[in-house]
Amino acid sequence: MTILRQLRLFLLPLLGAFALSACGINSVPAAEEVAKAKWADVQAQYQRRSNLVGNLVATVKAAGKQEQDTLVKVTEARAKATSVQVSAEDLSDPAKVQQFQQAQAQLSQGLGRLLASVEAYPDLKTNQNFLDLQSQLEGTENRIAVAIRDYNEAVRAYNTRIRTFPDAIGAKIIHGAKPMTPFQATTPGAEEAPKVDFGN
């Protein structure tokens, strides 16, 4: 009886230690894969926007010869945005994620200027191709916002998991997990509310 009791006293701490160390073995990689999948969604939406930009530029180019400078800037921003790639393995490198964000922000700004400039072209504003492209771009911007929100939530869940007990044990020892970088606004002054002035 005493041998059985001693065996229990010996095995219980071992089982407890094993149970603690097992925490994070499956949950950490599962959370990482969710975050990577959400990043793929972000990239897919940006790729969709990039594909639409070519059609939009061609449509505007036909109607607005004076907007060549804006068209060139949008085309260059699109080329830069598509050349900056961030793989799932790069998500723990803030510099690479920031470079991607900045390239996409430049394209967003160029598109905003381009869409604002077409107000001078009544024929273009009624062109069905242009209206369809504009609608698709607006929808894509909404999809991008949702994809970024979902990615940031997956990153938050992953980063929390690898930093909290008991999953932190498996995250550090077994997986060598590093925090992932969330997507942040890169437009200057994006955190400030716009000022509306009805004076004069």
C-alpha positions as CSV (number, residue, x, y, z in Angstrom):
1,M,0.0,0.0,0.0
2,T,2.8,2.4,0.8
3,I,4.5,1.6,-2.5
4,L,1.4,2.4,-4.4
5,R,1.0,5.6,-2.4
6,Q,4.6,6.6,-3.1
7,L,4.1,5.8,-6.8
8,R,1.1,8.1,-6.9
9,L,3.0,10.9,-5.1
10,F,5.8,10.4,-7.7
11,L,3.5,10.2,-10.7
12,L,1.1,13.1,-9.9
13,P,3.7,15.9,-10.2
14,L,5.1,14.3,-13.4
15,L,1.6,14.1,-14.9
16,G,0.9,17.7,-13.8
17,A,4.2,18.9,-15.3
18,F,3.4,17.0,-18.5
19,A,-0.1,18.5,-18.7
20,L,1.3,22.0,-18.2
21,S,4.0,21.6,-20.8
22,A,1.5,20.1,-23.2
23,C,-0.4,23.4,-23.1
24,G,0.4,25.3,-26.2
25,I,1.7,22.3,-28.2
26,N,-1.3,22.4,-30.4
27,S,-3.0,25.7,-29.6
28,V,-0.1,27.9,-30.4
29,P,0.4,26.6,-34.0
30,A,-3.3,26.6,-34.5
31,A,-3.6,30.3,-33.5
32,E,-0.6,31.1,-35.7
33,E,-2.2,29.4,-38.7
34,V,-5.4,31.4,-38.2
35,A,-3.4,34.6,-38.2
36,K,-1.5,33.6,-41.3
37,A,-4.8,32.7,-43.1
38,K,-6.2,36.1,-42.1
39,W,-3.1,37.7,-43.6
40,A,-3.7,35.8,-46.8
41,D,-7.2,37.4,-46.9
42,V,-5.7,40.9,-46.5
43,Q,-3.3,40.2,-49.4
44,A,-6.1,38.8,-51.5
45,Q,-8.1,42.0,-51.1
46,Y,-5.2,44.2,-51.9
47,Q,-4.5,42.1,-55.0
48,R,-8.2,42.5,-56.0
49,R,-7.8,46.2,-55.7
50,S,-4.6,46.2,-57.7
51,N,-6.3,44.2,-60.5
52,L,-9.1,46.8,-60.6
53,V,-6.7,49.8,-60.7
54,G,-5.4,48.8,-64.1
55,N,-8.9,48.8,-65.6
56,L,-9.8,52.1,-63.8
57,V,-6.6,53.8,-65.1
58,A,-7.4,52.7,-68.7
59,T,-11.0,54.0,-68.4
60,V,-10.0,57.4,-67.0
61,K,-7.1,57.7,-69.4
62,A,-9.5,57.5,-72.3
63,A,-11.6,60.4,-71.0
64,G,-9.1,62.6,-69.1
65,K,-5.9,63.5,-71.0
66,Q,-5.2,66.3,-68.5
67,E,-4.9,63.8,-65.6
68,Q,-1.8,62.2,-67.0
69,D,0.3,63.2,-63.9
70,T,-2.3,61.6,-61.5
71,L,-2.6,58.5,-63.7
72,V,1.2,58.1,-63.8
73,K,1.4,58.4,-60.0
74,V,-1.4,55.8,-59.5
75,T,0.3,53.4,-61.9
76,E,3.7,53.9,-60.1
77,A,2.0,53.4,-56.7
78,R,0.3,50.3,-57.9
79,A,3.6,48.9,-59.2
80,K,5.3,49.6,-55.8
81,A,2.4,48.2,-53.8
82,T,2.5,44.9,-55.8
83,S,6.3,44.7,-55.5
84,V,6.3,44.8,-51.7
85,Q,5.5,41.3,-50.5
86,V,5.2,40.1,-47.0
87,S,5.0,36.3,-46.5
88,A,3.5,34.7,-43.5
89,E,7.0,34.1,-42.1
90,D,7.6,37.9,-42.2
91,L,4.6,38.7,-39.9
92,S,6.9,38.9,-36.9
93,D,9.1,41.6,-38.6
94,P,7.5,45.0,-37.9
95,A,9.7,46.7,-40.5
96,K,8.5,44.5,-43.4
97,V,4.9,44.8,-42.4
98,Q,5.2,48.6,-42.1
99,Q,6.9,48.8,-45.6
100,F,3.9,46.8,-47.0
101,Q,1.4,49.1,-45.2
102,Q,3.1,52.3,-46.5
103,A,3.1,51.0,-50.1
104,Q,-0.6,50.2,-49.9
105,A,-1.3,53.6,-48.3
106,Q,0.4,55.4,-51.2
107,L,-1.8,53.6,-53.6
108,S,-4.9,54.5,-51.5
109,Q,-3.9,58.2,-51.6
110,G,-3.3,58.1,-55.4
111,L,-6.7,56.5,-56.0
112,G,-8.4,59.1,-53.8
113,R,-6.8,61.9,-55.9
114,L,-7.7,60.1,-59.1
115,L,-11.3,59.6,-58.2
116,A,-11.6,63.2,-57.0
117,S,-10.1,64.5,-60.2
118,V,-12.7,62.8,-62.4
119,E,-15.4,65.3,-61.1
120,A,-14.2,67.5,-64.0
121,Y,-15.4,64.9,-66.6
122,P,-19.2,64.6,-66.8
123,D,-18.9,62.0,-69.6
124,L,-16.7,59.8,-67.5
125,K,-19.0,60.1,-64.5
126,T,-21.8,58.7,-66.5
127,N,-19.7,56.0,-68.2
128,Q,-21.0,52.6,-67.0
129,N,-17.6,51.0,-67.0
130,F,-16.3,53.8,-64.8
131,L,-19.3,53.6,-62.4
132,D,-18.9,49.8,-62.2
133,L,-15.1,50.1,-61.4
134,Q,-15.7,52.8,-58.9
135,S,-18.3,50.7,-57.2
136,Q,-16.0,47.7,-57.2
137,L,-13.2,49.7,-55.7
138,E,-15.4,51.0,-52.9
139,G,-16.5,47.5,-52.2
140,T,-12.9,46.4,-52.2
141,E,-11.9,49.1,-49.8
142,N,-14.6,47.8,-47.4
143,R,-13.4,44.3,-47.8
144,I,-9.8,45.4,-47.1
145,A,-11.0,47.1,-43.9
146,V,-12.8,43.9,-42.8
147,A,-9.8,41.7,-43.7
148,I,-7.5,44.0,-41.7
149,R,-9.8,43.9,-38.7
150,D,-10.0,40.1,-38.8
151,Y,-6.2,39.8,-39.2
152,N,-5.6,42.2,-36.3
153,E,-8.0,40.1,-34.1
154,A,-6.2,36.9,-35.0
155,V,-2.8,38.5,-34.3
156,R,-4.2,39.7,-30.9
157,A,-5.4,36.2,-30.0
158,Y,-2.1,34.7,-31.1
159,N,0.1,37.2,-29.3
160,T,-2.0,36.8,-26.1
161,R,-1.7,33.0,-26.3
162,I,2.1,33.0,-26.7
163,R,2.5,35.4,-23.8
164,T,0.1,33.9,-21.2
165,F,0.5,30.9,-18.9
166,P,0.4,28.0,-19.6
167,D,0.6,28.3,-23.4
168,A,3.7,30.5,-23.1
169,I,5.7,27.4,-22.0
170,G,5.1,25.5,-25.2
171,A,5.3,28.7,-27.3
172,K,8.8,29.5,-26.1
173,I,10.3,26.1,-25.5
174,I,8.8,24.1,-28.3
175,H,7.8,26.6,-31.0
176,G,10.2,29.5,-30.4
177,A,7.1,31.7,-31.1
178,K,7.6,35.4,-31.7
179,P,4.8,38.0,-31.6
180,M,3.2,38.9,-34.9
181,T,2.8,42.5,-36.1
182,P,-0.7,43.9,-36.4
183,F,-1.6,46.1,-39.3
184,Q,-1.8,49.8,-38.4
185,A,-3.0,52.9,-40.1
186,T,-0.1,54.6,-42.0
187,T,-2.0,57.7,-43.4
188,P,-0.5,60.8,-41.7
189,G,-3.1,62.2,-39.2
190,A,-5.4,59.2,-39.5
191,E,-5.9,59.2,-35.8
192,E,-7.2,62.8,-35.8
193,A,-10.8,63.6,-36.5
194,P,-11.2,65.8,-39.7
195,K,-12.0,69.5,-39.1
196,V,-15.1,70.8,-40.7
197,D,-15.2,74.6,-41.3
198,F,-18.3,76.2,-42.8
199,G,-17.0,79.7,-42.2
200,N,-16.4,82.4,-44.8
